[in-house]
């Protein structure tokens, strides 16, 4: 992956090609795609907007970045996650914000817990921090990488040492490095930062407002549950949130086990002023309708 990569991080067992094939197989409005826009339906009440929302770019592979920007504006929110530098001009042209930038990472398996990757990661992230800051953005995703037989405490020490090499530069440029919590049970076998406690300890060791966690609600429901209580205890470490339904990583409505309105009220209750991003894989025939419903469900 190059420093200017705009490809979203792959999901083991479900590639972007799989996502596209699933979407198209479900009859997802090819005529609208050809027309270049997926507008929201008319006569819907404006969003309250008290909790800022975004959508992960990779979950809509059937749309161009420009089409996704149009869709986002039509629904009534203003941000897209996991977009790299090559697509930032398109976002800016549409007035859409890059809520979580990517492109510096080596992937999910080669992260800051592996000291062998530090030199390359430091070089990539140092450059990318400048790109993010110069573009007027704030959040830049990073990953722990896999255990590879490593003791978790050694992984903590390694991640602390590697991140400290770039944290001063991030602080100087006003960029926040955000490490994602992922499950190692279903989607990302052997990933190290798979429990909130590990990530929280890393935050405490680094002690900087320019480092925090991406609390992925889907992944942490699989690994540990106790979502609302965890948000209440550790919200100071959580710089960003992702959604998806459990099980399956699909729509977040009442056919899955998480109560997203209650979760979003808990997030709002902490005084959180960042973004919550929809990162589910639409399975319904109308994916834009699913996104619209999810945005409204979380608009508490």
C-alpha positions in Angstrom: 0.0 0.0 0.0 1.5 3.3 -1.0 1.4 6.4 1.1 -1.2 7.8 -1.2 -3.4 4.7 -1.1 -7.0 5.4 -0.9 -8.1 1.8 -0.7 -9.9 1.0 2.5 -8.5 -1.6 4.9 -9.6 -5.0 3.7 -11.9 -7.2 5.9 -10.5 -10.8 6.0 -13.1 -13.1 4.5 -15.0 -10.3 2.8 -13.1 -8.4 0.1 -14.2 -5.2 -1.6 -14.9 -7.3 -4.7 -17.2 -9.5 -2.5 -18.9 -6.4 -1.1 -19.5 -5.2 -4.7 -20.7 -8.6 -5.8 -23.1 -8.8 -2.8 -24.4 -5.4 -3.5 -25.0 -5.9 -7.1 -26.5 -9.3 -6.6 -29.0 -7.8 -4.2 -30.5 -5.5 -6.9 -29.0 -2.3 -5.6 -30.3 0.3 -8.0 -28.0 0.0 -10.9 -30.0 2.6 -12.8 -29.3 5.1 -10.1 -25.7 4.3 -10.1 -25.5 4.8 -13.8 -27.3 8.2 -13.3 -24.5 9.2 -10.9 -26.5 9.9 -7.8 -28.3 8.2 -5.0 -30.4 11.0 -3.5 -32.2 10.8 -0.3 -36.0 10.7 -0.5 -37.8 14.0 -0.3 -40.0 15.2 2.6 -37.8 13.8 5.4 -37.3 15.9 8.5 -33.8 17.5 8.9 -31.4 15.6 11.1 -31.0 16.9 14.6 -27.2 16.6 14.2 -26.4 16.5 17.9 -24.2 13.5 17.2 -21.9 14.0 14.2 -22.0 11.1 11.8 -20.0 9.7 8.9 -19.9 6.6 6.7 -17.0 4.3 5.8 -16.2 4.7 2.2 -15.4 1.0 1.7 -19.0 -0.1 2.5 -20.3 1.5 -0.7 -18.0 0.0 -3.4 -20.7 0.3 -6.0 -20.5 4.2 -5.8 -17.7 6.4 -6.9 -16.4 8.8 -4.3 -18.3 11.6 -5.9 -21.5 9.6 -5.9 -21.1 8.8 -2.2 -20.5 12.5 -1.5 -23.8 13.2 -3.3 -25.5 10.5 -1.3 -24.2 11.8 2.0 -25.3 15.3 1.2 -28.7 14.1 0.1 -29.3 12.2 3.4 -28.2 15.3 5.4 -24.8 14.6 7.0 -21.4 15.7 6.0 -18.5 13.2 6.4 -16.9 10.1 5.0 -14.4 7.8 6.8 -11.4 6.0 5.5 -10.5 8.1 2.5 -6.9 8.9 1.5 -5.3 11.9 -0.1 -6.1 11.1 -3.7 -9.8 11.5 -3.0 -9.7 14.5 -0.6 -10.1 17.0 -3.5 -13.4 15.3 -4.5 -14.6 15.5 -0.9 -13.6 19.2 -0.7 -15.4 19.9 -4.0 -18.6 18.5 -2.5 -18.2 20.1 0.9 -17.7 16.7 2.6 -15.3 16.2 5.5 -12.8 13.3 5.9 -13.6 12.3 9.4 -11.0 9.5 9.6 -8.1 9.6 7.2 -6.1 6.6 6.1 -3.2 5.6 3.8 -0.2 5.6 6.1 -0.8 2.1 7.4 1.0 -1.1 6.3 -2.3 -3.0 6.7 -4.0 -4.6 9.7 -1.3 -7.2 10.5 1.8 -5.0 10.4 1.3 -2.4 13.1 3.0 -0.5 15.9 3.2 -3.6 18.2 5.8 -5.1 15.9 9.1 -3.3 16.4 10.4 -4.6 13.1 7.9 -2.3 11.3 8.7 0.8 13.2 11.1 2.4 10.9 8.8 2.1 7.9 5.8 3.1 9.9 7.5 6.2 11.3 8.5 7.3 7.8 5.1 6.8 6.4 3.2 8.4 9.3 5.5 11.4 9.5 4.7 12.2 5.9 1.0 11.4 6.3 0.6 13.5 9.4 1.7 16.5 7.2 -0.7 15.5 4.5 -3.6 15.3 6.9 -2.7 18.6 8.6 -2.1 20.5 5.4 -5.6 19.3 4.1 -7.2 20.7 7.2 -8.2 17.3 8.7 -7.6 15.8 12.1 -7.9 12.0 12.6 -5.5 9.5 11.1 -6.1 5.8 11.7 -3.4 3.3 12.9 -3.3 -0.3 14.0 -1.5 -2.5 16.5 -0.9 -5.3 14.0 -1.0 -9.0 14.9 0.5 -10.8 18.0 2.6 -13.2 16.1 3.2 -15.1 19.3 4.1 -11.9 21.2 3.2 -11.4 24.9 0.5 -8.6 25.0 2.7 -6.6 27.5 5.6 -6.7 25.1 3.3 -5.6 22.4 2.2 -2.6 24.6 5.9 -1.7 25.2 6.6 -1.9 21.5 3.6 0.1 20.5 4.4 2.8 23.0 8.0 3.1 21.8 7.0 3.2 18.1 4.2 5.7 18.6 6.3 8.0 20.7 8.6 8.5 17.7 5.8 10.2 15.8 3.5 11.6 18.6 5.4 14.8 19.0 5.0 15.6 15.3 1.3 14.8 15.5 1.0 17.1 18.4 2.8 19.9 16.6 0.6 19.5 13.5 -2.7 19.0 15.4 -3.3 15.5 14.1 -4.8 12.7 16.3 -3.5 9.2 15.8 -6.4 6.8 16.4 -5.8 3.1 16.9 -8.7 0.9 16.0 -10.0 -1.9 18.3 -10.9 -4.9 16.2 -12.2 -8.4 17.0 -9.8 -11.4 16.7 -12.6 -13.9 17.1 -14.5 -13.5 13.8 -12.8 -11.1 11.4 -9.2 -10.4 12.3 -7.5 -13.4 13.8 -4.5 -12.7 15.9 -5.0 -8.9 16.0 -3.5 -7.6 19.2 -5.6 -4.5 20.1 -8.7 -6.6 20.4 -9.9 -5.6 23.9 -10.6 -2.1 25.2 -8.4 -2.6 28.3 -5.3 -3.1 26.1 -6.0 0.0 24.1 -6.8 2.1 27.2 -3.5 1.1 28.8 -1.7 2.2 25.7 -3.6 5.6 25.9 -2.6 6.0 29.5 1.1 5.2 28.8 1.2 7.7 26.0 -0.7 10.4 27.9 -1.4 12.6 24.9 -4.6 14.1 23.6 -3.2 13.4 20.1 -3.5 9.6 20.6 -6.7 7.7 21.2 -8.8 4.8 20.2 -11.4 4.1 17.5 -14.0 2.2 19.5 -15.7 -0.1 17.0 -18.9 -1.1 18.6 -19.4 -4.1 16.4 -15.9 -5.5 17.1 -16.1 -4.9 20.8 -19.6 -6.4 21.2 -18.1 -9.6 19.7 -15.0 -9.5 22.0 -16.4 -8.2 25.3 -19.9 -6.7 25.2 -20.7 -4.3 28.0 -20.7 -1.5 25.4 -22.5 1.3 27.3 -20.6 0.7 30.5 -17.3 0.7 28.7 -18.1 3.9 27.0 -19.0 5.5 30.3 -15.7 4.3 31.9 -13.3 5.0 29.1 -14.8 7.6 26.9 -11.8 9.9 27.4 -9.8 7.5 25.3 -12.4 7.1 22.5 -11.8 9.6 19.7 -14.1 8.0 17.1 -16.8 5.3 16.9 -17.8 2.8 14.2 -21.1 0.9 13.9 -22.4 -2.4 12.5 -25.0 -5.0 13.4 -24.1 -8.1 15.5 -24.0 -10.8 14.2 -23.1 -10.4 10.6 -21.8 -6.8 10.3 -24.9 -5.7 8.4 -27.7 -3.2 9.1 -28.0 -1.8 12.7 -31.8 -2.0 13.1 -33.9 -4.3 15.3 -32.9 -7.5 13.6 -29.6 -7.6 15.5 -28.6 -7.5 19.1 -27.3 -4.0 19.7 -29.5 -1.1 20.8 -27.9 1.7 18.8 -30.2 4.5 19.9 -29.3 3.8 23.6 -25.6 3.5 22.7 -25.7 6.8 20.8 -27.4 8.5 23.8 -24.7 7.2 26.0 -22.0 8.5 23.6 -23.7 11.9 23.6 -24.0 11.9 27.3 -20.2 11.8 27.6 -19.9 15.1 25.8 -18.3 13.5 22.8 -17.8 16.0 20.0 -16.2 13.7 17.4 -17.8 11.5 14.8 -19.7 8.2 14.8 -19.3 6.4 11.5 -21.6 3.8 9.9 -19.4 0.9 8.9 -22.0 -1.9 8.3 -22.2 -3.8 5.0 -25.6 -3.3 3.6 -27.5 -6.5 2.9 -30.9 -5.1 2.1 -32.0 -4.5 -1.6 -31.7 -0.7 -1.1 -28.3 0.1 0.5 -28.8 3.8 0.5 -32.1 3.3 2.3 -30.2 1.2 4.9 -27.7 4.0 5.3 -30.5 6.6 5.6 -32.2 4.5 8.3 -29.0 4.0 10.2 -28.2 7.7 10.2 -31.7 8.5 11.5 -31.5 5.7 14.1 -28.4 7.2 15.6 -29.6 10.8 15.3 -30.5 11.0 19.0 
